[in-house]
Amino acid sequence: MARRRLKKKVKRTLQAIILILLLGVLALIGSEAYKYYQTDNQELEPIEQKKYYYSLYDFGYAPLKSKKDYNNNGQDDYADFLKAEKVFAKFNPKYKSSYYAGGYPPVEKEGVSSDLIWYAFKEAGYDLKSLVSKDISKNSKKYYASVFDENIDFRRVANLDVFFSRYAKSLTIDMYKIGEFMPGDILVFDYDEHIAMVSDKYTKDGVPYIISNRNEKQTKKEENILEKTSLNITGHYRFEYNKKIEKLINS
């Protein structure tokens, strides 16, 4: 009799253990199913799609700071360049190539690619129109135009290419060199076809976005386009205040 009772007790214990294990498995399955349901309903996107752009920090770099704050506004020149780029992008001016008395188009409404450059320099305190005009007057043989006009010279990409090759640091034109393209850098395409500035956004491969005013079909000025455009980068410049530019300013 005692042996029979012991068998029943062991049997009930085993049944209880099996039941507990079964309930645990069912609970785990239910939890995973709930997570799947929640995830499915959130319609999550892959990381590459969810994070539309990256920053230099994602690649282990930090934006460069200029040693100069030319306009004494508490921000270095590169920070001023980037801020001006972003404002220009918000303006989203219509692409229009025209001559303007005094040289300057209403940049918040219309202009061409080169108008971003003088605008960014103006916001950092520099008079690019005057600087280009001074350098041409002293070194006209280094520039390509046969007729010079200070109201348009600073808006010609070919002239800006020469000017920056003389007064800025020339850098790599390989867009895949991560960490070599900094916000505020200037890019020239096909020598005289187009000019742009590097943004603070990058693709997952480290290719920089650019800000520019390139044609009539453009809907926004800040773009991930370097890998898509048929234009080639022929100049990459980083402007830093130096003795040469100081001499030109004071001439």
C-alpha positions in Angstrom: 0.0 0.0 0.0 2.8 2.4 1.0 4.6 1.6 -2.3 1.5 2.4 -4.3 1.1 5.8 -2.6 4.8 6.6 -3.3 4.3 5.8 -7.0 1.3 8.1 -7.1 3.2 10.9 -5.4 6.1 10.6 -7.7 3.8 10.5 -10.7 2.0 13.7 -9.5 5.3 15.4 -9.0 6.5 14.5 -12.5 3.2 15.7 -13.9 3.6 19.0 -12.1 7.1 19.5 -13.4 6.1 18.7 -16.9 3.2 21.2 -16.6 5.4 23.9 -15.3 7.9 23.3 -18.2 5.1 23.3 -20.7 3.7 26.6 -19.4 7.2 28.1 -19.5 7.6 27.1 -23.1 4.2 28.5 -24.0 4.9 31.7 -22.2 8.2 32.1 -24.1 6.5 31.4 -27.5 3.8 33.9 -26.6 6.3 36.6 -25.7 8.2 36.2 -28.9 5.0 36.2 -30.9 4.0 39.5 -29.2 7.4 41.0 -30.0 7.0 40.0 -33.6 3.5 41.4 -33.7 4.7 44.7 -32.2 7.6 44.9 -34.6 5.5 44.1 -37.6 3.0 46.8 -36.7 5.7 49.4 -36.2 6.7 48.9 -39.9 10.4 49.3 -39.0 12.8 50.1 -41.9 16.3 48.8 -42.4 19.0 50.9 -40.8 20.2 52.1 -44.2 16.8 53.5 -44.9 15.9 54.7 -41.5 19.1 56.7 -41.1 19.0 58.8 -44.2 22.4 60.4 -43.6 25.5 60.2 -41.4 27.8 62.7 -39.7 31.6 62.7 -39.5 31.3 61.4 -35.9 29.8 58.2 -37.3 33.2 57.5 -39.0 35.4 58.6 -36.1 36.1 62.1 -37.3 35.1 65.6 -36.0 34.5 68.7 -38.2 37.5 70.9 -38.5 37.6 74.2 -36.8 39.3 77.2 -38.5 41.9 79.0 -36.6 40.3 82.2 -37.7 37.1 84.0 -36.7 37.4 86.8 -39.3 34.2 88.6 -38.4 34.6 88.2 -34.7 31.2 86.7 -34.1 32.3 84.0 -31.8 32.3 81.3 -34.5 35.2 80.1 -36.5 35.2 80.7 -40.3 34.2 77.1 -41.1 31.2 77.2 -38.8 30.2 80.5 -40.5 30.6 78.8 -43.9 28.4 75.9 -42.9 25.7 78.1 -41.3 25.6 80.2 -44.5 25.3 77.1 -46.7 22.3 75.9 -44.6 20.6 79.3 -44.9 21.2 79.3 -48.7 19.7 75.8 -48.9 16.6 77.2 -47.1 16.4 80.1 -49.5 16.4 77.5 -52.3 16.9 80.3 -54.9 15.7 79.8 -58.5 18.5 79.0 -60.9 18.9 82.1 -63.1 22.0 83.2 -65.0 22.0 86.9 -65.4 24.2 90.0 -65.1 23.5 92.3 -62.2 24.5 96.0 -61.7 26.7 96.0 -58.7 27.4 92.3 -59.2 25.1 90.8 -56.6 21.9 89.0 -57.4 19.1 88.7 -54.8 20.5 85.5 -53.6 17.5 84.6 -51.5 15.5 84.5 -54.8 17.8 83.7 -57.7 21.3 83.1 -58.9 23.8 80.4 -60.0 26.2 78.0 -58.4 28.9 80.6 -57.6 26.5 82.8 -55.7 26.6 80.3 -52.8 30.4 80.9 -52.5 30.4 84.7 -52.2 27.4 84.5 -49.9 29.1 82.0 -47.6 32.3 84.2 -47.5 30.2 87.3 -46.9 28.6 85.7 -43.9 32.1 84.9 -42.5 33.1 88.6 -43.1 35.0 88.3 -46.4 34.4 90.4 -49.5 35.0 87.8 -52.1 34.1 90.1 -55.0 36.8 92.6 -53.9 39.4 89.8 -53.3 38.9 88.2 -56.7 39.0 91.6 -58.4 42.2 92.6 -56.7 43.9 89.4 -57.6 42.8 89.6 -61.2 44.1 93.2 -61.5 47.5 92.0 -60.2 47.7 88.6 -62.0 45.4 88.8 -65.0 47.6 86.4 -67.0 46.7 83.6 -64.5 43.0 84.0 -65.3 41.2 82.9 -68.4 38.8 85.7 -69.4 39.9 88.1 -72.1 37.6 90.8 -70.8 37.4 91.4 -67.1 34.5 93.0 -65.2 34.4 93.1 -61.4 30.6 92.8 -61.4 30.8 89.3 -62.9 34.4 88.0 -62.4 33.7 86.7 -58.8 30.7 84.8 -60.1 32.7 82.9 -62.8 33.5 79.4 -61.7 36.8 79.3 -63.8 37.9 82.5 -61.9 37.0 81.0 -58.5 38.9 77.8 -59.4 42.1 79.9 -60.1 41.6 82.1 -57.1 41.2 79.2 -54.6 44.1 77.3 -56.2 46.2 80.3 -55.3 44.8 81.2 -51.9 43.3 78.0 -50.4 44.6 74.5 -49.7 44.2 72.0 -52.5 42.9 68.6 -51.3 42.0 65.1 -52.7 39.3 64.8 -55.3 38.5 61.2 -54.4 35.0 61.4 -52.9 35.5 58.1 -51.1 38.3 59.3 -48.9 36.4 59.5 -45.6 37.5 62.3 -43.4 39.1 64.3 -46.2 35.9 66.2 -47.1 34.9 68.7 -44.4 31.9 71.0 -44.0 32.6 74.3 -45.7 35.1 72.8 -48.3 34.7 74.1 -51.8 34.3 71.7 -54.8 34.8 72.6 -58.5 33.4 70.4 -61.2 34.9 70.0 -64.7 37.1 73.1 -64.1 34.5 75.7 -64.9 31.1 73.9 -65.1 29.9 74.0 -61.5 30.9 74.9 -58.0 29.5 73.7 -54.6 30.3 73.5 -50.9 30.5 70.4 -48.7 27.6 69.9 -46.2 27.8 68.2 -42.8 25.9 65.2 -44.1 27.4 62.0 -45.5 26.2 58.7 -47.0 26.7 55.4 -45.3 29.9 55.1 -47.4 31.2 58.5 -46.2 30.5 60.3 -49.4 29.6 63.9 -48.6 26.4 65.7 -49.5 26.9 69.0 -51.2 25.0 72.3 -51.2 24.7 74.1 -54.6 22.5 75.8 -57.1 23.1 73.6 -60.2 20.1 73.9 -62.6 16.5 74.8 -63.2 15.3 71.3 -62.4 16.7 71.2 -58.9 14.1 71.0 -56.2 16.4 71.4 -53.1 19.9 72.6 -52.7 21.3 70.1 -50.2 21.8 66.8 -52.0 23.4 63.4 -52.0 24.4 63.6 -55.7 28.2 63.1 -56.0 27.8 59.4 -57.0 25.1 60.2 -59.4 26.2 63.3 -61.3 28.1 63.0 -64.6 30.2 66.0 -63.5 33.7 65.2 -62.2 35.3 66.9 -59.2 38.4 68.7 -60.5 39.1 70.9 -57.6 38.7 70.5 -53.8 39.7 73.5 -51.7 39.8 74.4 -48.0 40.1 78.1 -47.4 42.1 79.2 -44.3 43.1 82.7 -43.5 46.8 83.1 -44.2 49.5 85.7 -44.9 48.8 85.6 -48.6 45.1 86.4 -48.2 45.9 89.0 -45.5 48.3 90.7 -47.9 45.6 90.7 -50.6 43.0 92.1 -48.3 45.2 95.0 -47.2 46.5 95.8 -50.7 
